[in-house]
Amino acid sequence: MPPNSKEPILFQEGIAYPNGIAISANGQRVYISEFATNRIISVPSKEAKDARETPFVFGQFEGGIGPDGLAVDTEGNLYVAHFQAGEIVVLDASGFKYGTIRLPKDAETFTTNLTFHNGYLYVTESLKNEVWRIKVKKEGLQPYGLQ
């Protein structure tokens, strides 16, 4: 929604099952989980300073079904709950795979959402209806609306 408005505006269309959304650390990009294609797309935010910015595939995954929830740390890394892969994929600010955080063997694989809080990454797993807490070294951005 634009500032001082009560009417939402269409931001992006034609996305194959959009499922998660996050804003980059610098506010220039909007990351969208495109679940049906097992990838993350990056779309310039309405505040993007560089007019040459264009939508592009930010990350493409193998295995699992598709990306779900997203979170960003203060260094600009994107954390992706990879549904039916039992993992969190971490991409750096340029879209290169930084690493993977696997849930323990006794967890199921339906990772659906995640958030940072006080030095931990909290991850939901929907097949067993569990929340996992993982100690991390990075600090997460405060979710929009709580800032």
N, CA, C and O atoms as a GROMACS GRO file, in nm:
protein
  588
    1MET      N    1   0.084  -0.117   0.000
    1MET     CA    2   0.000   0.000   0.000
    1MET      C    3   0.089   0.124   0.000
    1MET      O    4   0.185   0.132   0.076
    2PRO      N    5   0.057   0.218  -0.082
    2PRO     CA    6   0.135   0.341  -0.083
    2PRO      C    7   0.118   0.416   0.049
    2PRO      O    8   0.017   0.401   0.118
    3PRO      N    9   0.218   0.498   0.086
    3PRO     CA   10   0.203   0.579   0.207
    3PRO      C   11   0.077   0.664   0.200
    3PRO      O   12   0.040   0.713   0.094
    4ASN      N   13   0.013   0.682   0.313
    4ASN     CA   14  -0.107   0.764   0.325
    4ASN      C   15  -0.222   0.718   0.237
    4ASN      O   16  -0.302   0.798   0.191
    5SER      N   17  -0.229   0.587   0.212
    5SER     CA   18  -0.336   0.532   0.130
    5SER      C   19  -0.395   0.410   0.199
    5SER      O   20  -0.327   0.341   0.275
    6LYS      N   21  -0.520   0.385   0.170
    6LYS     CA   22  -0.586   0.265   0.223
    6LYS      C   23  -0.613   0.164   0.114
    6LYS      O   24  -0.668   0.057   0.140
    7GLU      N   25  -0.575   0.198  -0.009
    7GLU     CA   26  -0.599   0.111  -0.124
    7GLU      C   27  -0.470   0.039  -0.164
    7GLU      O   28  -0.371   0.104  -0.195
    8PRO      N   29  -0.471  -0.094  -0.163
    8PRO     CA   30  -0.353  -0.166  -0.211
    8PRO      C   31  -0.339  -0.152  -0.362
    8PRO      O   32  -0.438  -0.133  -0.433
    9ILE      N   33  -0.215  -0.163  -0.411
    9ILE     CA   34  -0.191  -0.161  -0.554
    9ILE      C   35  -0.121  -0.291  -0.593
    9ILE      O   36  -0.048  -0.349  -0.513
   10LEU      N   37  -0.144  -0.335  -0.716
   10LEU     CA   38  -0.080  -0.457  -0.766
   10LEU      C   39   0.069  -0.431  -0.783
   10LEU      O   40   0.108  -0.335  -0.850
   11PHE      N   41   0.152  -0.515  -0.723
   11PHE     CA   42   0.297  -0.499  -0.728
   11PHE      C   43   0.359  -0.586  -0.838
   11PHE      O   44   0.442  -0.537  -0.915
   12GLN      N   45   0.319  -0.713  -0.846
   12GLN     CA   46   0.374  -0.807  -0.944
   12GLN      C   47   0.269  -0.913  -0.972
   12GLN      O   48   0.196  -0.953  -0.882
   13GLU      N   49   0.260  -0.959  -1.095
   13GLU     CA   50   0.165  -1.064  -1.129
   13GLU      C   51   0.230  -1.171  -1.213
   13GLU      O   52   0.344  -1.155  -1.258
   14GLY      N   53   0.159  -1.282  -1.235
   14GLY     CA   54   0.211  -1.390  -1.317
   14GLY      C   55   0.312  -1.478  -1.245
   14GLY      O   56   0.394  -1.543  -1.310
   15ILE      N   57   0.308  -1.482  -1.114
   15ILE     CA   58   0.403  -1.560  -1.034
   15ILE      C   59   0.344  -1.699  -1.012
   15ILE      O   60   0.226  -1.713  -0.981
   16ALA      N   61   0.428  -1.802  -1.029
   16ALA     CA   62   0.384  -1.942  -1.015
   16ALA      C   63   0.376  -1.981  -0.868
   16ALA      O   64   0.472  -2.034  -0.811
   17TYR      N   65   0.260  -1.955  -0.808
   17TYR     CA   66   0.230  -1.987  -0.669
   17TYR      C   67   0.323  -1.912  -0.572
   17TYR      O   68   0.408  -1.974  -0.508
   18PRO      N   69   0.307  -1.780  -0.562
   18PRO     CA   70   0.389  -1.703  -0.467
   18PRO      C   71   0.358  -1.746  -0.325
   18PRO      O   72   0.241  -1.757  -0.287
   19ASN      N   73   0.461  -1.770  -0.246
   19ASN     CA   74   0.438  -1.831  -0.116
   19ASN      C   75   0.509  -1.762  -0.001
   19ASN      O   76   0.460  -1.769   0.112
   20GLY      N   77   0.619  -1.697  -0.024
   20GLY     CA   78   0.692  -1.625   0.080
   20GLY      C   79   0.741  -1.494   0.024
   20GLY      O   80   0.757  -1.480  -0.097
   21ILE      N   81   0.765  -1.398   0.114
   21ILE     CA   82   0.809  -1.266   0.067
   21ILE      C   83   0.901  -1.205   0.172
   21ILE      O   84   0.879  -1.221   0.292
   22ALA      N   85   1.004  -1.134   0.125
   22ALA     CA   86   1.096  -1.063   0.214
   22ALA      C   87   1.155  -0.946   0.138
   22ALA      O   88   1.159  -0.946   0.014
   23ILE      N   89   1.200  -0.847   0.211
   23ILE     CA   90   1.263  -0.729   0.151
   23ILE      C   91   1.412  -0.737   0.181
   23ILE      O   92   1.452  -0.770   0.292
   24SER      N   93   1.495  -0.706   0.080
   24SER     CA   94   1.641  -0.712   0.098
   24SER      C   95   1.685  -0.616   0.209
   24SER      O   96   1.612  -0.524   0.245
   25ALA      N   97   1.803  -0.640   0.262
   25ALA     CA   98   1.856  -0.558   0.372
   25ALA      C   99   1.869  -0.411   0.333
   25ALA      O  100   1.853  -0.323   0.417
   26ASN      N  101   1.899  -0.385   0.206
   26ASN     CA  102   1.913  -0.245   0.161
   26ASN      C  103   1.782  -0.186   0.110
   26ASN      O  104   1.778  -0.069   0.070
   27GLY      N  105   1.674  -0.264   0.110
   27GLY     CA  106   1.542  -0.215   0.069
   27GLY      C  107   1.523  -0.201  -0.081
   27GLY      O  108   1.420  -0.149  -0.124
   28GLN      N  109   1.619  -0.246  -0.161
   28GLN     CA  110   1.612  -0.226  -0.306
   28GLN      C  111   1.541  -0.338  -0.380
   28GLN      O  112   1.497  -0.318  -0.494
   29ARG      N  113   1.528  -0.457  -0.317
   29ARG     CA  114   1.467  -0.572  -0.382
   29ARG      C  115   1.358  -0.633  -0.296
   29ARG      O  116   1.359  -0.621  -0.173
   30VAL      N  117   1.264  -0.697  -0.362
   30VAL     CA  118   1.164  -0.778  -0.296
   30VAL      C  119   1.187  -0.921  -0.343
   30VAL      O  120   1.184  -0.949  -0.463
   31TYR      N  121   1.210  -1.011  -0.248
   31TYR     CA  122   1.229  -1.153  -0.280
   31TYR      C  123   1.096  -1.224  -0.268
   31TYR      O  124   1.023  -1.203  -0.170
   32ILE      N  125   1.063  -1.307  -0.367
   32ILE     CA  126   0.936  -1.378  -0.368
   32ILE      C  127   0.963  -1.526  -0.392
   32ILE      O  128   1.030  -1.563  -0.489
   33SER      N  129   0.910  -1.612  -0.304
   33SER     CA  130   0.919  -1.756  -0.324
   33SER      C  131   0.822  -1.794  -0.435
   33SER      O  132   0.701  -1.773  -0.422
   34GLU      N  133   0.874  -1.849  -0.542
   34GLU     CA  134   0.790  -1.897  -0.651
   34GLU      C  135   0.785  -2.050  -0.637
   34GLU      O  136   0.861  -2.124  -0.699
   35PHE      N  137   0.692  -2.093  -0.553
   35PHE     CA  138   0.683  -2.231  -0.507
   35PHE      C  139   0.676  -2.332  -0.621
   35PHE      O  140   0.746  -2.433  -0.619
   36ALA      N  141   0.591  -2.306  -0.721
   36ALA     CA  142   0.566  -2.404  -0.828
   36ALA      C  143   0.684  -2.424  -0.922
   36ALA      O  144   0.687  -2.521  -0.998
   37THR      N  145   0.782  -2.333  -0.919
   37THR     CA  146   0.900  -2.348  -1.006
   37THR      C  147   1.027  -2.377  -0.925
   37THR      O  148   1.136  -2.387  -0.981
   38ASN      N  149   1.013  -2.390  -0.791
   38ASN     CA  150   1.125  -2.423  -0.701
   38ASN      C  151   1.236  -2.318  -0.710
   38ASN      O  152   1.355  -2.350  -0.719
   39ARG      N  153   1.194  -2.190  -0.708
   39ARG     CA  154   1.293  -2.084  -0.717
   39ARG      C  155   1.249  -1.958  -0.643
   39ARG      O  156   1.133  -1.944  -0.604
   40ILE      N  157   1.344  -1.868  -0.625
   40ILE     CA  158   1.320  -1.736  -0.567
   40ILE      C  159   1.340  -1.635  -0.679
   40ILE      O  160   1.439  -1.642  -0.752
   41ILE      N  161   1.246  -1.542  -0.692
   41ILE     CA  162   1.266  -1.433  -0.787
   41ILE      C  163   1.293  -1.304  -0.709
   41ILE      O  164   1.248  -1.289  -0.596
   42SER      N  165   1.365  -1.215  -0.771
   42SER     CA  166   1.395  -1.084  -0.714
   42SER      C  167   1.331  -0.979  -0.803
   42SER      O  168   1.352  -0.978  -0.925
   43VAL      N  169   1.254  -0.892  -0.741
   43VAL     CA  170   1.184  -0.787  -0.814
   43VAL      C  171   1.226  -0.654  -0.753
   43VAL      O  172   1.230  -0.642  -0.631
   44PRO      N  173   1.257  -0.552  -0.834
   44PRO     CA  174   1.294  -0.423  -0.776
   44PRO      C  175   1.181  -0.369  -0.690
   44PRO      O  176   1.064  -0.375  -0.728
   45SER      N  177   1.217  -0.316  -0.574
   45SER     CA  178   1.116  -0.254  -0.489
   45SER      C  179   1.075  -0.121  -0.551
   45SER      O  180   1.142  -0.070  -0.641
   46LYS      N  181   0.968  -0.066  -0.504
   46LYS     CA  182   0.924   0.064  -0.555
   46LYS      C  183   1.023   0.174  -0.514
   46LYS      O  184   1.018   0.285  -0.567
   47GLU      N  185   1.112   0.144  -0.420
   47GLU     CA  186   1.213   0.239  -0.374
   47GLU      C  187   1.348   0.218  -0.442
   47GLU      O  188   1.444   0.287  -0.408
   48ALA      N  189   1.358   0.125  -0.538
   48ALA     CA  190   1.486   0.094  -0.604
   48ALA      C  191   1.544   0.220  -0.668
   48ALA      O  192   1.476   0.292  -0.740
   49LYS      N  193   1.673   0.246  -0.640
   49LYS     CA  194   1.739   0.366  -0.689
   49LYS      C  195   1.790   0.350  -0.832
   49LYS      O  196   1.800   0.449  -0.905
   50ASP      N  197   1.820   0.228  -0.872
   50ASP     CA  198   1.876   0.203  -1.005
   50ASP      C  199   1.763   0.164  -1.101
   50ASP      O  200   1.703   0.058  -1.088
   51ALA      N  201   1.735   0.250  -1.197
   51ALA     CA  202   1.626   0.228  -1.292
   51ALA      C  203   1.652   0.106  -1.382
   51ALA      O  204   1.559   0.056  -1.445
   52ARG      N  205   1.777   0.058  -1.387
   52ARG     CA  206   1.809  -0.058  -1.471
   52ARG      C  207   1.772  -0.189  -1.403
   52ARG      O  208   1.776  -0.295  -1.466
   53GLU      N  209   1.735  -0.185  -1.276
   53GLU     CA  210   1.694  -0.307  -1.205
   53GLU      C  211   1.578  -0.372  -1.278
   53GLU      O  212   1.490  -0.303  -1.329
   54THR      N  213   1.579  -0.503  -1.283
   54THR     CA  214   1.474  -0.578  -1.350
   54THR      C  215   1.447  -0.705  -1.271
   54THR      O  216   1.536  -0.750  -1.199
   55PRO      N  217   1.329  -0.764  -1.280
   55PRO     CA  218   1.306  -0.892  -1.214
   55PRO      C  219   1.399  -0.999  -1.270
   55PRO      O  220   1.428  -1.001  -1.389
   56PHE      N  221   1.446  -1.089  -1.183
   56PHE     CA  222   1.532  -1.198  -1.227
   56PHE      C  223   1.523  -1.314  -1.129
   56PHE      O  224   1.474  -1.298  -1.017
   57VAL      N  225   1.570  -1.432  -1.172
   57VAL     CA  226   1.574  -1.549  -1.085
   57VAL      C  227   1.692  -1.532  -0.990
   57VAL      O  228   1.807  -1.526  -1.033
   58PHE      N  229   1.662  -1.523  -0.864
   58PHE     CA  230   1.764  -1.500  -0.761
   58PHE      C  231   1.825  -1.631  -0.712
   58PHE      O  232   1.944  -1.636  -0.681
   59GLY      N  233   1.744  -1.736  -0.706
   59GLY     CA  234   1.793  -1.867  -0.662
   59GLY      C  235   1.707  -1.977  -0.720
   59GLY      O  236   1.584  -1.966  -0.720
   60GLN      N  237   1.769  -2.084  -0.769
   60GLN     CA  238   1.698  -2.200  -0.823
   60GLN      C  239   1.738  -2.321  -0.739
   60GLN      O  240   1.857  -2.341  -0.713
   61PHE      N  241   1.641  -2.401  -0.697
   61PHE     CA  242   1.670  -2.513  -0.608
   61PHE      C  243   1.648  -2.647  -0.675
   61PHE      O  244   1.572  -2.659  -0.772
   62GLU      N  245   1.716  -2.748  -0.623
   62GLU     CA  246   1.698  -2.886  -0.665
   62GLU      C  247   1.641  -2.963  -0.547
   62GLU      O  248   1.670  -2.932  -0.432
   63GLY      N  249   1.562  -3.063  -0.576
   63GLY     CA  250   1.501  -3.142  -0.470
   63GLY      C  251   1.392  -3.065  -0.400
   63GLY      O  252   1.365  -2.949  -0.432
   64GLY      N  253   1.328  -3.131  -0.304
   64GLY     CA  254   1.216  -3.068  -0.236
   64GLY      C  255   1.106  -3.034  -0.334
   64GLY      O  256   1.109  -3.078  -0.450
   65ILE      N  257   1.010  -2.957  -0.288
   65ILE     CA  258   0.902  -2.916  -0.378
   65ILE      C  259   0.917  -2.770  -0.416
   65ILE      O  260   0.905  -2.734  -0.533
   66GLY      N  261   0.944  -2.685  -0.318
   66GLY     CA  262   0.957  -2.544  -0.350
   66GLY      C  263   0.989  -2.461  -0.228
   66GLY      O  264   0.975  -2.507  -0.115
   67PRO      N  265   1.031  -2.336  -0.250
   67PRO     CA  266   1.061  -2.247  -0.139
   67PRO      C  267   0.934  -2.193  -0.076
   67PRO      O  268   0.834  -2.170  -0.143
   68ASP      N  269   0.941  -2.175   0.054
   68ASP     CA  270   0.825  -2.126   0.129
   68ASP      C  271   0.864  -1.996   0.199
   68ASP      O  272   0.891  -1.896   0.132
   69GLY      N  273   0.868  -1.995   0.332
   69GLY     CA  274   0.897  -1.873   0.406
   69GLY      C  275   1.038  -1.821   0.384
   69GLY      O  276   1.130  -1.897   0.354
   70LEU      N  277   1.053  -1.688   0.400
   70LEU     CA  278   1.181  -1.621   0.379
   70LEU      C  279   1.215  -1.530   0.496
   70LEU      O  280   1.126  -1.477   0.563
   71ALA      N  281   1.344  -1.513   0.521
   71ALA     CA  282   1.393  -1.417   0.620
   71ALA      C  283   1.528  -1.365   0.573
   71ALA      O  284   1.600  -1.434   0.501
   72VAL      N  285   1.562  -1.243   0.614
   72VAL     CA  286   1.687  -1.180   0.573
   72VAL      C  287   1.765  -1.142   0.697
   72VAL      O  288   1.707  -1.094   0.795
   73ASP      N  289   1.899  -1.162   0.694
   73ASP     CA  290   1.981  -1.118   0.806
   73ASP      C  291   2.038  -0.979   0.778
   73ASP      O  292   2.022  -0.926   0.668
   74THR      N  293   2.102  -0.920   0.878
   74THR     CA  294   2.152  -0.783   0.865
   74THR      C  295   2.263  -0.768   0.763
   74THR      O  296   2.292  -0.657   0.719
   75GLU      N  297   2.327  -0.879   0.723
   75GLU     CA  298   2.432  -0.875   0.621
   75GLU      C  299   2.375  -0.892   0.480
   75GLU      O  300   2.450  -0.886   0.382
   76GLY      N  301   2.245  -0.913   0.468
   76GLY     CA  302   2.180  -0.925   0.338
   76GLY      C  303   2.163  -1.067   0.288
   76GLY      O  304   2.117  -1.087   0.176
   77ASN      N  305   2.198  -1.167   0.370
   77ASN     CA  306   2.177  -1.306   0.332
   77ASN      C  307   2.030  -1.341   0.342
   77ASN      O  308   1.960  -1.297   0.433
   78LEU      N  309   1.982  -1.422   0.246
   78LEU     CA  310   1.842  -1.464   0.242
   78LEU      C  311   1.832  -1.608   0.290
   78LEU      O  312   1.902  -1.696   0.239
   79TYR      N  313   1.745  -1.634   0.388
   79TYR     CA  314   1.720  -1.767   0.442
   79TYR      C  315   1.587  -1.816   0.386
   79TYR      O  316   1.486  -1.746   0.394
   80VAL      N  317   1.588  -1.936   0.329
   80VAL     CA  318   1.473  -1.990   0.258
   80VAL      C  319   1.431  -2.122   0.319
   80VAL      O  320   1.510  -2.216   0.324
   81ALA      N  321   1.306  -2.132   0.367
   81ALA     CA  322   1.251  -2.260   0.413
   81ALA      C  323   1.218  -2.341   0.287
   81ALA      O  324   1.128  -2.304   0.211
   82HIS      N  325   1.291  -2.450   0.266
   82HIS     CA  326   1.275  -2.531   0.145
   82HIS      C  327   1.182  -2.648   0.177
   82HIS      O  328   1.223  -2.746   0.239
   83PHE      N  329   1.058  -2.636   0.133
   83PHE     CA  330   0.952  -2.731   0.165
   83PHE      C  331   0.980  -2.869   0.108
   83PHE      O  332   1.020  -2.882  -0.008
   84GLN      N  333   0.961  -2.969   0.186
   84GLN     CA  334   0.983  -3.111   0.163
   84GLN      C  335   1.130  -3.143   0.133
   84GLN      O  336   1.161  -3.245   0.071
   85ALA      N  337   1.218  -3.055   0.177
   85ALA     CA  338   1.362  -3.082   0.170
   85ALA      C  339   1.421  -3.088   0.311
   85ALA      O  340   1.534  -3.133   0.328
   86GLY      N  341   1.345  -3.044   0.412
   86GLY     CA  342   1.393  -3.048   0.549
   86GLY      C  343   1.513  -2.960   0.573
   86GLY      O  344   1.600  -2.993   0.653
   87GLU      N  345   1.518  -2.847   0.503
   87GLU     CA  346   1.636  -2.762   0.513
   87GLU      C  347   1.601  -2.615   0.499
   87GLU      O  348   1.494  -2.576   0.453
   88ILE      N  349   1.698  -2.536   0.542
   88ILE     CA  350   1.696  -2.392   0.519
   88ILE      C  351   1.813  -2.365   0.426
   88ILE      O  352   1.927  -2.396   0.460
   89VAL      N  353   1.787  -2.308   0.310
   89VAL     CA  354   1.892  -2.272   0.216
   89VAL      C  355   1.927  -2.126   0.241
   89VAL      O  356   1.838  -2.041   0.253
   90VAL      N  357   2.057  -2.096   0.248
   90VAL     CA  358   2.102  -1.959   0.271
   90VAL      C  359   2.172  -1.910   0.145
   90VAL      O  360   2.268  -1.971   0.097
   91LEU      N  361   2.122  -1.798   0.092
   91LEU     CA  362   2.179  -1.735  -0.027
   91LEU      C  363   2.240  -1.603   0.014
   91LEU      O  364   2.183  -1.531   0.096
   92ASP      N  365   2.357  -1.569  -0.041
   92ASP     CA  366   2.416  -1.439  -0.009
   92ASP      C  367   2.340  -1.329  -0.084
   92ASP      O  368   2.248  -1.357  -0.160
   93ALA      N  369   2.380  -1.204  -0.062
   93ALA     CA  370   2.308  -1.090  -0.119
   93ALA      C  371   2.313  -1.087  -0.272
   93ALA      O  372   2.238  -1.011  -0.334
   94SER      N  373   2.401  -1.168  -0.333
   94SER     CA  374   2.408  -1.175  -0.479
   94SER      C  375   2.336  -1.297  -0.535
   94SER      O  376   2.334  -1.317  -0.657
   95GLY      N  377   2.278  -1.379  -0.448
   95GLY     CA  378   2.202  -1.496  -0.493
   95GLY      C  379   2.283  -1.624  -0.500
   95GLY      O  380   2.233  -1.726  -0.547
   96PHE      N  381   2.409  -1.620  -0.455
   96PHE     CA  382   2.490  -1.742  -0.455
   96PHE      C  383   2.465  -1.821  -0.327
   96PHE      O  384   2.448  -1.763  -0.219
   97LYS      N  385   2.462  -1.953  -0.340
   97LYS     CA  386   2.436  -2.039  -0.225
   97LYS      C  387   2.549  -2.024  -0.123
   97LYS      O  388   2.666  -2.050  -0.154
   98TYR      N  389   2.514  -1.982  -0.004
   98TYR     CA  390   2.608  -1.959   0.106
   98TYR      C  391   2.621  -2.085   0.191
   98TYR      O  392   2.728  -2.115   0.243
   99GLY      N  393   2.510  -2.158   0.203
   99GLY     CA  394   2.511  -2.280   0.281
   99GLY      C  395   2.371  -2.335   0.299
   99GLY      O  396   2.273  -2.279   0.249
  100THR      N  397   2.365  -2.447   0.372
  100THR     CA  398   2.238  -2.513   0.400
  100THR      C  399   2.235  -2.552   0.546
  100THR      O  400   2.334  -2.601   0.600
  101ILE      N  401   2.123  -2.530   0.610
  101ILE     CA  402   2.100  -2.573   0.748
  101ILE      C  403   1.997  -2.685   0.742
  101ILE      O  404   1.881  -2.661   0.708
  102ARG      N  405   2.038  -2.806   0.775
  102ARG     CA  406   1.946  -2.921   0.772
  102ARG      C  407   1.881  -2.936   0.909
  102ARG      O  408   1.946  -2.918   1.012
  103LEU      N  409   1.753  -2.970   0.909
  103LEU     CA  410   1.687  -3.005   1.034
  103LEU      C  411   1.739  -3.142   1.078
  103LEU      O  412   1.785  -3.220   0.994
  104PRO      N  413   1.731  -3.174   1.208
  104PRO     CA  414   1.779  -3.304   1.256
  104PRO      C  415   1.705  -3.420   1.191
  104PRO      O  416   1.596  -3.403   1.136
  105LYS      N  417   1.765  -3.540   1.198
  105LYS     CA  418   1.708  -3.658   1.133
  105LYS      C  419   1.569  -3.695   1.185
  105LYS      O  420   1.489  -3.751   1.111
  106ASP      N  421   1.540  -3.663   1.312
  106ASP     CA  422   1.408  -3.698   1.366
  106ASP      C  423   1.301  -3.595   1.330
  106ASP      O  424   1.184  -3.612   1.364
  107ALA      N  425   1.340  -3.488   1.262
  107ALA     CA  426   1.242  -3.390   1.214
  107ALA      C  427   1.188  -3.438   1.080
  107ALA      O  428   1.250  -3.522   1.014
  108GLU      N  429   1.075  -3.386   1.041
  108GLU     CA  430   1.023  -3.415   0.908
  108GLU      C  431   1.075  -3.310   0.810
  108GLU      O  432   1.158  -3.227   0.846
  109THR      N  433   1.026  -3.312   0.690
  109THR     CA  434   1.084  -3.230   0.582
  109THR      C  435   0.998  -3.112   0.539
  109THR      O  436   1.037  -3.039   0.448
  110PHE      N  437   0.884  -3.091   0.602
  110PHE     CA  438   0.793  -2.986   0.558
  110PHE      C  439   0.827  -2.852   0.625
  110PHE      O  440   0.746  -2.799   0.701
  111THR      N  441   0.946  -2.797   0.597
  111THR     CA  442   0.985  -2.666   0.650
  111THR      C  443   0.902  -2.560   0.580
  111THR      O  444   0.898  -2.552   0.457
  112THR      N  445   0.834  -2.478   0.660
  112THR     CA  446   0.739  -2.384   0.601
  112THR      C  447   0.768  -2.237   0.629
  112THR      O  448   0.738  -2.152   0.546
  113ASN      N  449   0.825  -2.205   0.744
  113ASN     CA  450   0.844  -2.065   0.776
  113ASN      C  451   0.959  -2.049   0.872
  113ASN      O  452   1.002  -2.145   0.935
  114LEU      N  453   1.009  -1.926   0.885
  114LEU     CA  454   1.122  -1.900   0.972
  114LEU      C  455   1.129  -1.754   1.011
  114LEU      O  456   1.078  -1.666   0.941
  115THR      N  457   1.194  -1.730   1.125
  115THR     CA  458   1.216  -1.593   1.170
  115THR      C  459   1.334  -1.593   1.266
  115THR      O  460   1.367  -1.695   1.327
  116PHE      N  461   1.397  -1.478   1.279
  116PHE     CA  462   1.508  -1.459   1.372
  116PHE      C  463   1.456  -1.397   1.502
  116PHE      O  464   1.363  -1.318   1.502
  117HIS      N  465   1.521  -1.436   1.613
  117HIS     CA  466   1.492  -1.371   1.741
  117HIS      C  467   1.602  -1.405   1.841
  117HIS      O  468   1.626  -1.522   1.871
  118ASN      N  469   1.667  -1.303   1.893
  118ASN     CA  470   1.766  -1.316   2.001
  118ASN      C  471   1.872  -1.423   1.976
  118ASN      O  472   1.897  -1.505   2.064
  119GLY      N  473   1.934  -1.422   1.859
  119GLY     CA  474   2.043  -1.515   1.830
  119GLY      C  475   2.000  -1.653   1.783
  119GLY      O  476   2.082  -1.743   1.771
  120TYR      N  477   1.872  -1.669   1.757
  120TYR     CA  478   1.821  -1.798   1.710
  120TYR      C  479   1.741  -1.778   1.581
  120TYR      O  480   1.684  -1.673   1.555
  121LEU      N  481   1.740  -1.885   1.503
  121LEU     CA  482   1.652  -1.894   1.387
  121LEU      C  483   1.545  -1.995   1.424
  121LEU      O  484   1.576  -2.110   1.454
  122TYR      N  485   1.420  -1.953   1.423
  122TYR     CA  486   1.307  -2.041   1.454
  122TYR      C  487   1.248  -2.089   1.321
  122TYR      O  488   1.222  -2.009   1.231
  123VAL      N  489   1.227  -2.220   1.311
  123VAL     CA  490   1.181  -2.282   1.187
  123VAL      C  491   1.058  -2.367   1.215
  123VAL      O  492   1.060  -2.451   1.306
  124THR      N  493   0.952  -2.347   1.138
  124THR     CA  494   0.834  -2.431   1.154
  124THR      C  495   0.842  -2.549   1.058
  124THR      O  496   0.890  -2.537   0.945
  125GLU      N  497   0.794  -2.663   1.105
  125GLU     CA  498   0.787  -2.786   1.025
  125GLU      C  499   0.644  -2.834   1.039
  125GLU      O  500   0.598  -2.864   1.149
  126SER      N  501   0.570  -2.842   0.926
  126SER     CA  502   0.426  -2.860   0.934
  126SER      C  503   0.376  -3.004   0.933
  126SER      O  504   0.258  -3.027   0.962
  127LEU      N  505   0.459  -3.102   0.900
  127LEU     CA  506   0.411  -3.240   0.900
  127LEU      C  507   0.393  -3.290   1.043
  127LEU      O  508   0.294  -3.357   1.074
  128LYS      N  509   0.488  -3.259   1.130
  128LYS     CA  510   0.480  -3.296   1.272
  128LYS      C  511   0.429  -3.181   1.358
  128LYS      O  512   0.411  -3.196   1.479
  129ASN      N  513   0.405  -3.065   1.296
  129ASN     CA  514   0.359  -2.946   1.368
  129ASN      C  515   0.457  -2.907   1.478
  129ASN      O  516   0.420  -2.896   1.595
  130GLU      N  517   0.584  -2.887   1.439
  130GLU     CA  518   0.689  -2.855   1.533
  130GLU      C  519   0.753  -2.720   1.498
  130GLU      O  520   0.745  -2.672   1.386
  131VAL      N  521   0.818  -2.662   1.600
  131VAL     CA  522   0.899  -2.543   1.580
  131VAL      C  523   1.039  -2.576   1.631
  131VAL      O  524   1.056  -2.617   1.746
  132TRP      N  525   1.138  -2.559   1.544
  132TRP     CA  526   1.277  -2.586   1.578
  132TRP      C  527   1.349  -2.455   1.603
  132TRP      O  528   1.323  -2.355   1.536
  133ARG      N  529   1.441  -2.455   1.700
  133ARG     CA  530   1.520  -2.336   1.733
  133ARG      C  531   1.666  -2.370   1.705
  133ARG      O  532   1.720  -2.467   1.759
  134ILE      N  533   1.730  -2.289   1.622
  134ILE     CA  534   1.868  -2.313   1.579
  134ILE      C  535   1.952  -2.191   1.615
  134ILE      O  536   1.920  -2.079   1.575
  135LYS      N  537   2.060  -2.212   1.690
  135LYS     CA  538   2.151  -2.103   1.726
  135LYS      C  539   2.223  -2.057   1.600
  135LYS      O  540   2.276  -2.139   1.525
  136VAL      N  541   2.225  -1.926   1.576
  136VAL     CA  542   2.291  -1.870   1.458
  136VAL      C  543   2.385  -1.757   1.500
  136VAL      O  544   2.368  -1.697   1.606
  137LYS      N  545   2.483  -1.730   1.415
  137LYS     CA  546   2.580  -1.624   1.442
  137LYS      C  547   2.537  -1.491   1.382
  137LYS      O  548   2.590  -1.386   1.420
  138LYS      N  549   2.444  -1.494   1.291
  138LYS     CA  550   2.397  -1.372   1.223
  138LYS      C  551   2.274  -1.317   1.294
  138LYS      O  552   2.198  -1.391   1.357
  139GLU      N  553   2.256  -1.189   1.282
  139GLU     CA  554   2.138  -1.125   1.337
  139GLU      C  555   2.038  -1.100   1.226
  139GLU      O  556   2.074  -1.053   1.118
  140GLY      N  557   1.912  -1.133   1.250
  140GLY     CA  558   1.810  -1.116   1.148
  140GLY      C  559   1.752  -0.976   1.148
  140GLY      O  560   1.752  -0.906   1.249
  141LEU      N  561   1.704  -0.937   1.031
  141LEU     CA  562   1.630  -0.810   1.023
  141LEU      C  563   1.499  -0.823   1.095
  141LEU      O  564   1.438  -0.930   1.096
  142GLN      N  565   1.456  -0.717   1.154
  142GLN     CA  566   1.326  -0.715   1.220
  142GLN      C  567   1.219  -0.723   1.112
  142GLN      O  568   1.225  -0.649   1.014
  143PRO      N  569   1.120  -0.811   1.128
  143PRO     CA  570   1.013  -0.821   1.027
  143PRO      C  571   0.943  -0.687   1.007
  143PRO      O  572   0.924  -0.610   1.101
  144TYR      N  573   0.906  -0.662   0.883
  144TYR     CA  574   0.837  -0.537   0.849
  144TYR      C  575   0.710  -0.526   0.932
  144TYR      O  576   0.637  -0.624   0.949
  145GLY      N  577   0.684  -0.410   0.982
  145GLY     CA  578   0.566  -0.388   1.065
  145GLY      C  579   0.599  -0.392   1.212
  145GLY      O  580   0.522  -0.341   1.294
  146LEU      N  581   0.713  -0.453   1.249
  146LEU     CA  582   0.757  -0.455   1.388
  146LEU      C  583   0.872  -0.358   1.410
  146LEU      O  584   0.925  -0.346   1.521
  147GLN      N  585   0.911  -0.288   1.302
  147GLN     CA  586   1.024  -0.195   1.310
  147GLN      C  587   0.985  -0.067   1.378
  147GLN      O  588   1.069   0.023   1.393
   0.00000   0.00000   0.00000
